[in-house]
Amino acid sequence: MTARRLAPSTVLILLLGTIAFAAAPDEATLAAVKQIETKTATVKGFTAGLAMSTGSGTQKRTVKGTISFAIPDKLRMTTPMPIGKGDQTTISDGSVTWVLLPAFNTTAKVDMVKVRAAMKDLDVPDQTQQHNIARPLALFKPGTVRVTGIAKVGDTECWVLEGTHGAAGLQGLGVKTIRVRAHVATCDGLTRQVAFLDGTDPKKARATIEYKAVTINPQFKPGTFAHTPAKDAPVIDQTEQVIGMLKSLLKKKPPKPPDPK
């Protein structure tokens, strides 16, 4: 079977996990932030089940999988293939990310050192922490988060945080400001649900990610975050394509010319 090249946008979504207002933080927000930072200070890693949903009603689609994460940036995530049968697995040791698609006989490779350098040059916050539920505040653009209440996800009591997503400004995502709502557990400070809000209806979520059966500081098996492709396995390096996609998303649209009178 011939290796199939992934669309750069597909790889970018896999890497990012694949999204304002500025007001002085109130006392409830300051207190919650302090507790979250204290509770997560000793977290070195976690495992969880995850469910990623898009759409609503009859158009709702949910993909379930598992995630393992070691602080600061090691990741292993397995989800069903979006098309075809079987699973796709994303593995990262923090320096190189691999996306394994065995059904297509395809392995994509992305140099995260180069991607982070490009993000820095483009003045884009590091988006590789999007699935790091042990650092929930990293999801938000600094200075925009506030606590809006307390609610439960399943049986877990959570602070409800709202603010601007750190990827705000990526024009190709279709909106200039990406509002996000996170449910962060009051018991351990880890995220249990993230909702990306509709730009026209703040009560409606365009997409949600829910984390279940969270285990903190597990003993990871050797090799959990490593991948060595077989000598004859086709590997497609998509580093430059991902960087190119980032650059295109940041391009500002030219202003519309004035209407002729």
C-alpha positions as CSV (number, residue, x, y, z in Angstrom):
1,M,0.0,0.0,0.0
2,T,1.3,3.4,-0.9
3,A,2.0,5.9,1.8
4,R,-0.6,8.7,1.9
5,R,0.4,12.3,2.6
6,L,-1.7,14.0,5.3
7,A,-3.1,17.4,4.7
8,P,-1.0,19.9,6.7
9,S,-4.2,21.1,8.4
10,T,-4.9,17.6,9.6
11,V,-1.5,17.3,11.2
12,L,-1.8,20.8,12.7
13,I,-5.1,19.9,14.3
14,L,-3.6,16.7,15.8
15,L,-0.7,18.7,17.2
16,L,-2.9,21.5,18.6
17,G,-5.5,19.3,19.8
18,T,-7.5,20.2,17.4
19,I,-9.8,26.3,19.8
20,A,-11.8,38.8,24.7
21,F,-12.2,40.3,27.0
22,A,-9.7,42.0,29.3
23,A,-10.8,42.9,32.8
24,A,-9.1,43.0,36.2
25,P,-9.5,39.6,37.8
26,D,-12.1,39.5,40.6
27,E,-11.4,37.9,44.0
28,A,-13.1,34.6,43.1
29,T,-10.9,34.3,40.0
30,L,-7.7,35.1,41.9
31,A,-8.6,32.6,44.6
32,A,-9.4,29.8,42.1
33,V,-6.2,30.5,40.1
34,K,-4.1,30.3,43.3
35,Q,-5.7,27.0,44.3
36,I,-5.3,25.5,40.8
37,E,-1.6,26.4,40.7
38,T,-1.1,24.9,44.2
39,K,-3.0,21.7,43.5
40,T,-1.2,21.0,40.2
41,A,2.3,22.0,41.4
42,T,3.2,18.3,42.1
43,V,1.6,16.8,39.1
44,K,4.2,15.1,36.9
45,G,1.8,13.4,34.5
46,F,-1.6,11.8,34.0
47,T,-3.7,9.4,32.0
48,A,-7.3,9.8,31.0
49,G,-10.1,8.8,28.6
50,L,-11.2,11.6,26.4
51,A,-14.3,12.3,24.2
52,M,-14.1,15.0,21.6
53,S,-17.4,16.2,20.2
54,T,-18.3,18.6,17.4
55,G,-21.7,19.8,16.2
56,S,-25.0,19.4,18.0
57,G,-28.2,17.6,17.7
58,T,-28.4,15.1,14.8
59,Q,-25.1,16.6,13.5
60,K,-23.2,15.9,16.7
61,R,-20.2,13.6,16.2
62,T,-18.1,12.2,19.1
63,V,-14.7,10.6,19.0
64,K,-13.5,8.7,22.0
65,G,-9.9,7.8,22.9
66,T,-7.2,7.7,25.5
67,I,-4.4,10.1,26.4
68,S,-1.2,9.8,28.4
69,F,0.8,13.0,29.2
70,A,4.1,13.5,31.0
71,I,5.0,17.0,32.1
72,P,6.2,19.1,30.3
73,D,5.4,18.0,26.8
74,K,5.4,14.2,26.3
75,L,2.2,12.9,24.8
76,R,0.6,9.7,23.6
77,M,-3.0,9.8,22.3
78,T,-5.0,7.2,20.5
79,T,-8.3,7.8,18.8
80,P,-10.3,6.1,16.1
81,M,-9.5,6.9,12.5
82,P,-11.7,9.8,11.1
83,I,-12.2,7.7,8.0
84,G,-11.7,4.0,7.5
85,K,-11.1,1.5,10.2
86,G,-8.6,1.2,13.0
87,D,-6.9,3.7,15.3
88,Q,-4.6,6.6,14.8
89,T,-1.9,7.3,17.4
90,T,0.0,10.5,18.1
91,I,3.3,10.1,20.0
92,S,5.6,12.9,21.1
93,D,8.7,12.9,23.2
94,G,8.6,16.7,23.2
95,S,11.1,17.0,20.4
96,V,9.5,15.0,17.6
97,T,5.8,14.2,17.1
98,W,4.8,11.1,15.2
99,V,1.3,10.5,13.8
100,L,0.7,6.8,13.1
101,L,-2.0,5.8,10.6
102,P,-1.5,2.1,10.1
103,A,-4.7,1.7,8.0
104,F,-3.1,4.0,5.4
105,N,0.4,2.6,5.8
106,T,1.4,6.2,6.7
107,T,3.6,7.7,9.4
108,A,3.9,11.5,9.6
109,K,6.8,13.2,11.4
110,V,6.9,16.7,12.7
111,D,10.0,18.4,14.3
112,M,8.5,20.2,17.3
113,V,11.8,22.1,17.9
114,K,11.4,23.8,14.6
115,V,7.6,24.3,15.0
116,R,8.1,26.0,18.4
117,A,10.8,28.2,17.0
118,A,8.4,29.2,14.2
119,M,5.7,29.9,16.8
120,K,8.1,32.1,18.7
121,D,9.1,34.0,15.5
122,L,5.4,34.5,14.6
123,D,4.6,35.6,18.2
124,V,2.2,32.7,18.7
125,P,1.9,31.2,22.1
126,D,3.1,27.5,22.4
127,Q,-0.1,25.5,21.4
128,T,1.5,22.1,22.3
129,Q,0.0,22.3,25.8
130,Q,-3.6,22.1,24.7
131,H,-4.1,18.6,26.1
132,N,-2.1,19.2,29.2
133,I,-5.0,19.2,31.6
134,A,-2.6,19.6,34.6
135,R,-1.9,23.1,33.4
136,P,-5.5,24.4,32.7
137,L,-4.5,28.1,32.7
138,A,-2.2,27.5,29.7
139,L,-5.4,27.1,27.6
140,F,-6.1,30.8,28.0
141,K,-4.6,34.0,26.7
142,P,-2.9,35.6,29.7
143,G,-5.1,38.1,31.5
144,T,-8.5,37.0,30.0
145,V,-9.6,34.2,32.3
146,R,-12.3,34.6,35.0
147,V,-14.4,32.3,37.1
148,T,-18.1,32.3,36.2
149,G,-19.4,29.7,38.7
150,I,-19.3,26.2,40.0
151,A,-20.7,23.2,38.1
152,K,-20.3,19.4,37.9
153,V,-18.9,17.3,35.2
154,G,-20.3,13.9,36.0
155,D,-19.7,13.6,39.8
156,T,-16.8,16.0,39.9
157,E,-17.3,19.5,41.2
158,C,-15.5,22.1,39.0
159,W,-14.7,25.7,38.7
160,V,-16.1,27.1,35.5
161,L,-13.4,29.3,33.8
162,E,-14.0,31.4,30.7
163,G,-11.7,33.5,28.6
164,T,-9.9,33.9,25.3
165,H,-8.1,30.9,23.9
166,G,-4.4,31.2,23.4
167,A,-4.7,30.6,19.6
168,A,-6.8,33.7,19.2
169,G,-5.5,35.6,16.2
170,L,-5.1,32.7,13.8
171,Q,-7.3,34.2,11.1
172,G,-7.8,30.9,9.2
173,L,-9.7,29.4,12.0
174,G,-12.7,31.5,11.0
175,V,-12.9,33.9,14.0
176,K,-10.8,36.6,15.4
177,T,-11.5,35.9,19.0
178,I,-11.9,32.3,20.2
179,R,-13.8,32.1,23.5
180,V,-13.3,29.0,25.6
181,R,-14.9,27.6,28.7
182,A,-13.1,25.1,30.9
183,H,-14.4,23.0,33.8
184,V,-11.5,22.5,36.3
185,A,-11.9,20.1,39.2
186,T,-11.9,21.7,42.6
187,C,-10.4,18.5,44.1
188,D,-7.2,18.4,42.1
189,G,-7.0,21.4,39.7
190,L,-7.1,19.3,36.5
191,T,-9.4,20.1,33.6
192,R,-12.4,17.8,33.1
193,Q,-14.0,19.6,30.1
194,V,-13.2,22.2,27.6
195,A,-15.8,23.9,25.4
196,F,-14.9,26.1,22.4
197,L,-17.8,28.6,22.2
198,D,-19.8,29.7,19.2
199,G,-18.9,33.3,18.2
200,T,-22.5,34.3,17.7
201,D,-24.1,32.3,20.6
202,P,-21.9,32.2,23.7
203,K,-24.2,29.5,25.3
204,K,-23.5,27.2,22.4
205,A,-20.3,25.1,22.0
206,R,-18.8,24.6,18.6
207,A,-16.7,21.7,20.0
208,T,-16.1,20.1,23.4
209,I,-13.4,17.8,24.9
210,E,-14.2,15.8,28.0
211,Y,-11.6,14.0,30.1
212,K,-12.7,11.0,32.2
213,A,-11.2,8.5,34.6
214,V,-8.2,10.8,35.3
215,T,-5.2,9.2,37.0
216,I,-2.6,11.5,38.4
217,N,1.1,10.7,38.4
218,P,0.9,7.1,37.0
219,Q,3.9,4.9,36.4
220,F,4.4,5.1,32.6
221,K,5.8,2.0,30.9
222,P,9.2,2.5,29.2
223,G,8.8,3.6,25.6
224,T,5.3,5.1,26.2
225,F,6.4,8.4,24.5
226,A,8.9,7.0,22.0
227,H,8.6,5.7,18.5
228,T,11.1,4.2,16.2
229,P,9.8,3.5,12.7
230,A,10.7,0.2,11.0
231,K,13.6,0.5,8.5
232,D,11.2,-0.1,5.5
233,A,8.4,2.0,6.9
234,P,7.4,5.0,4.8
235,V,7.8,8.3,6.8
236,I,6.6,11.6,5.6
237,D,8.2,14.7,7.2
238,Q,5.5,17.4,7.4
239,T,7.4,19.9,9.5
240,E,7.6,22.6,6.8
241,Q,3.9,22.0,5.8
242,V,2.8,22.6,9.4
243,I,4.9,25.7,9.7
244,G,3.5,26.9,6.4
245,M,0.0,26.3,7.6
246,L,0.7,28.4,10.8
247,K,2.0,31.2,8.6
248,S,-1.0,31.1,6.4
249,L,-3.4,31.2,9.3
250,L,-1.7,34.3,10.6
251,K,-2.0,36.2,7.4
252,K,-4.3,39.2,7.8
253,K,-7.0,39.6,5.3
254,P,-6.7,42.8,3.3
255,P,-9.3,45.4,4.1
256,K,-12.3,45.6,1.8
257,P,-12.2,48.4,-0.7
258,P,-14.8,51.1,-0.1
259,D,-18.1,50.7,-1.9
260,P,-18.3,52.8,-5.1
261,K,-20.8,55.6,-4.9
